[in-house]
């Protein structure tokens, strides 16, 4: 009996997972964008990022059923545009870029889950929009990897480095 051929780990994100408006969590607030880089510093054109965050009041509620689908085809039509869910899903483009439009989270951070080629397990991190007591538990020389850089009023940049010298701090919730 011949052995089966080896398989690569994804990504298989281009079908069904990204959806129109996936990065539009809320309007009239802030924009956060950045790039995903691999260990060699090259952009990752096929990563998928999921975001969870609190509302402006600091509460994490979530709201099921806000993603509308066509009743006949099942195609995603978009969000209902009314209920704040605190959830977004964005694929990187060919340059490894992603963008999110949302409100400023009342608890000071946005949680991120990163899926990318070559990762056997997804990675968790956070985007902090300012100082937070949690950051004191992170070694001083690595804290900056969790802080978004304000580019201008209401616009922040946060790059994810999967490995290497600039590697982002990833969290273990196990």
C-alpha positions as CSV (number, residue, x, y, z in Angstrom):
1,X,0.0,0.0,0.0
2,X,1.4,3.4,-1.0
3,X,1.5,6.2,1.5
4,X,-0.9,9.1,0.8
5,X,0.6,12.3,-0.4
6,X,1.4,15.0,2.2
7,X,-1.0,17.9,2.5
8,X,-0.3,21.5,3.1
9,X,-2.2,23.5,5.7
10,X,-4.6,25.8,3.9
11,X,-5.5,28.5,3.5
12,X,-8.9,27.7,2.2
13,X,-10.4,31.1,3.2
14,X,-11.3,32.5,-0.2
15,X,-14.6,30.7,-0.3
16,X,-17.5,31.4,2.1
17,X,-15.4,32.8,5.0
18,X,-14.8,36.4,3.9
19,X,-18.0,38.2,3.4
20,X,-19.0,41.7,2.0
21,X,-18.5,44.3,4.7
22,X,-16.7,42.0,7.0
23,X,-14.5,44.8,8.2
24,X,-17.4,47.2,8.7
25,X,-18.2,46.6,12.3
26,X,-19.6,50.1,12.9
27,X,-19.6,53.4,11.1
28,X,-18.8,56.9,12.3
29,X,-16.0,55.7,14.6
30,X,-12.4,54.8,13.9
31,X,-10.5,53.0,11.3
32,X,-7.8,50.5,12.1
33,X,-5.7,49.0,9.3
34,X,-2.4,47.2,8.8
35,X,-0.4,44.5,7.1
36,X,0.3,40.8,8.0
37,X,4.0,39.9,7.5
38,X,5.7,36.5,7.5
39,X,9.0,35.6,9.3
40,X,11.0,37.0,6.3
41,X,9.2,40.3,6.4
42,X,7.2,39.6,3.3
43,X,3.4,40.4,3.2
44,X,1.0,37.5,3.6
45,X,-1.6,37.9,0.8
46,X,-3.9,35.1,2.0
47,X,-4.4,35.6,5.8
48,X,-7.7,35.9,7.5
49,X,-8.3,38.0,10.6
50,X,-11.2,37.9,12.9
51,X,-11.9,40.7,15.3
52,X,-14.0,40.9,18.5
53,X,-14.5,44.0,20.6
54,X,-16.5,45.7,23.2
55,X,-18.9,48.5,22.4
56,X,-18.2,52.1,23.3
57,X,-19.7,51.4,26.7
58,X,-17.1,48.7,27.4
59,X,-19.7,45.9,27.3
60,X,-19.2,42.8,25.2
61,X,-22.7,41.6,24.2
62,X,-22.6,40.2,20.7
63,X,-25.8,40.0,18.7
64,X,-26.6,36.9,16.7
65,X,-28.4,37.1,13.4
66,X,-27.1,40.4,12.1
67,X,-25.5,38.9,9.0
68,X,-28.2,38.8,6.3
69,X,-28.3,36.1,3.6
70,X,-30.3,35.7,0.5
71,X,-33.1,33.3,1.4
72,X,-32.9,31.5,-2.0
73,X,-29.2,31.3,-2.7
74,X,-27.7,31.7,0.8
75,X,-25.4,34.4,-0.5
76,X,-24.3,37.0,2.0
77,X,-26.1,40.3,1.6
78,X,-24.3,42.1,4.3
79,X,-25.0,43.2,7.9
80,X,-28.3,44.7,9.0
81,X,-26.4,47.9,9.8
82,X,-28.3,48.5,13.0
83,X,-27.1,46.1,15.7
84,X,-23.6,46.4,17.0
85,X,-22.1,42.8,17.1
86,X,-18.5,43.6,17.9
87,X,-17.4,41.0,15.3
88,X,-15.6,41.4,12.0
89,X,-13.8,39.1,9.6
90,X,-11.3,40.4,7.0
91,X,-9.0,38.7,4.5
92,X,-5.8,40.4,3.5
93,X,-5.4,41.6,0.0
94,X,-2.5,40.8,-2.4
95,X,-0.3,43.2,-0.5
96,X,-1.1,41.7,2.9
97,X,-3.2,44.7,3.8
98,X,-6.4,44.6,5.9
99,X,-8.8,47.3,7.2
100,X,-11.5,47.6,9.8
101,X,-14.0,50.3,10.5
102,X,-15.5,50.3,14.0
103,X,-16.1,52.3,17.2
104,X,-13.5,52.9,19.9
105,X,-13.8,50.0,22.3
106,X,-14.7,51.1,25.8
107,X,-12.3,48.6,27.3
108,X,-9.4,49.9,25.2
109,X,-8.6,47.0,22.9
110,X,-9.7,44.9,20.0
111,X,-9.1,41.1,20.1
112,X,-7.7,39.5,17.0
113,X,-7.5,35.9,15.8
114,X,-5.0,35.3,12.9
115,X,-5.3,32.4,10.4
116,X,-2.6,32.1,7.8
117,X,-0.8,29.6,5.6
118,X,1.7,27.4,7.5
119,X,0.0,27.9,10.9
120,X,-1.2,24.7,12.4
121,X,-3.1,26.7,15.0
122,X,-4.6,30.2,14.8
123,X,-2.9,32.9,16.8
124,X,-4.5,35.4,19.2
125,X,-3.4,38.9,19.9
126,X,-4.9,42.3,20.8
127,X,-4.8,45.8,19.3
128,X,-4.5,48.3,22.1
129,X,-5.4,51.9,21.3
130,X,-3.6,53.3,24.4
131,X,-2.0,52.2,27.6
132,X,-3.6,49.5,29.6
133,X,-2.7,47.7,32.9
134,X,-2.4,44.4,31.0
135,X,0.5,45.8,29.0
136,X,2.5,46.1,32.2
137,X,2.6,42.2,32.2
138,X,4.3,42.2,28.8
139,X,8.1,42.6,28.7
140,X,8.9,46.3,28.0
141,X,10.8,45.6,24.8
142,X,7.8,43.8,23.3
143,X,4.9,46.0,24.4
144,X,5.0,48.1,21.3
145,X,3.9,45.1,19.2
146,X,0.4,45.3,20.9
147,X,0.0,49.1,20.5
148,X,-1.7,50.6,17.4
149,X,0.1,53.6,16.0
150,X,-2.2,56.6,15.5
151,X,-1.6,57.9,12.0
152,X,-4.1,60.8,12.2
153,X,-7.3,61.6,14.1
154,X,-9.5,58.4,14.1
155,X,-7.0,56.3,12.0
156,X,-4.7,53.7,13.5
157,X,-2.2,51.3,12.1
158,X,-1.5,47.8,13.5
159,X,0.8,45.4,11.7
160,X,1.0,41.7,12.5
161,X,4.4,40.0,12.3
162,X,4.0,36.3,12.5
163,X,7.7,35.6,13.3
164,X,11.1,37.2,13.3
165,X,12.7,40.2,15.0
166,X,9.4,42.2,15.0
167,X,7.2,39.3,16.0
168,X,3.9,40.4,17.5
169,X,3.1,39.3,21.0
170,X,0.6,36.4,20.8
171,X,-1.6,35.4,23.7
172,X,-2.2,31.8,25.0
173,X,-5.8,31.5,26.4
174,X,-5.3,27.7,26.9
